[in-house]
Amino acid sequence: MEIEQPSYFYHFLEPISKELAFVARELENSIFNSPRTMLTHARTFVENILQKVIQEEKLSENQRIGFLEKIDLLNKSELLPPEIRNDLHFVRKVGNEAAHEPRMFRYSEALSSWESIYRIVKWYVEVYGPVSMAIPGYQDPSTQINPSYGIVEIQERLKAVEELLVSSLGKTKEKSESREEEEVAATISVPESISPGLSSIRTITYKDQQVNIPYFLRDAFLLPQRFEKSDIFLIRLGAEQQARIMSELPNNLEGLHRYVKRFNEKHEEVLFEELKQFIQEEKDRRKLMLERPGELFFFFKEDYIVVTEELSKIELNTEEFPGIPNLLTQLNEDQMTRVEHLPKELVILGKYKGVGVTTVEKLFKQLKEKQKEKVHI
């Protein structure tokens, strides 16, 4: 039986602090995506370790003292080995630079901070953690093969787990192993370890309903043809520079109809339902493309076709695709003469005169049949 490997290096911190462990996870995600972000937030991670030490040692009730003051307090109390004090100052210094200076920050700087963090964590666990806890040897973070987390996505994830970390320190001033605290720790809410791009970046609501917008769709173009019942509503909103892209939608759709004449609340409700469907379809498509990199697809609503080389070379004519002469004529006039010339999003073809969803669906079904024929040749 194959043993599942941990998804991130600092998983071993979870028994001590789920909050610390998950902040470390997000730092690991950010090293090769945004060195500046990693260096900036490494300060928060390490500073909160010091706050835990201060609480353990009962040195100060004031959580508002700064990072440097925390280092000085522990140093004067002779609790910091010289090498750990140096690592703390390094993380603090380069983190301050990343937060304020516009220069480019290198992977090597983020990796140096990562090494310092390891030595600080190792010291903290050895001194204040369970005696039985095993600390793995240092590991460089692996470069990511899959698409990376976006910078804003990383920052939002870090912000969420850091808020939990700060909150946990405010609630617990003394180390306790009571069952009640263990239960709270077990149910703590943190951003899941999910594929890049899928972190929720905002929430759109309509009355008592809501839908989360994943990062990869934050500025997605809201193609009216993808919203079968709301296409005219979206076109009219677009003419008023509203709802052309996802980021133009308000956080609450109530009242959106007021931007255009002859539309009402019912149109908002339908748009919201179709928006939820659009988001789910896009998430399914992204998953498909991540699982099958390097492949081309044609999409029609929730369905898709893999575009093989054989399929792509088929001529767009009435002999190959009977029953849709009007669409084929207009495609040929626009120099689309083979299947490979078709758009990835087939509903776009609904823009042609006299062409509706039914015609496009007929073309899609014929393409699927062609694909099956080529497979059986």
Buried (B, 14 or more C-beta within 10 A) or exposed (E): EEEEEEEBBBBBBBBBBBBBBBBBBBBBBBBBBBBBBBBBBBBBBBBBBBBBBBBBEEBBEEBEBEBBEBBBBBBEEEBBEEEBBEBBBBBBEBBBBBEEEEEEBEBEBBBBBBEBBBBBBBBBBEEBBEEEEEBEEEEEBEEBEEBBBBBBBBBBBBBBBBEBBBEBBEEBBEEEEEEEBEEBBEEBEBBEEEBBBBBBBBEBBBEEEEBBBBBBBBEBEBBBBBBBEBBBBBBBBBEEEBBBEBEEBEEBBBEBBEBBEEBEBEBBBBBBBBBBBBBEBBBEBBEBBBEEEEEBBBBBBEEBBEBBEBBBEBEBBEEBBEEBEEBBEBBBEEEBEBBBEBEEBBBBBBEBEEBEBEBBBBBBEBBBEBBEEBEEE
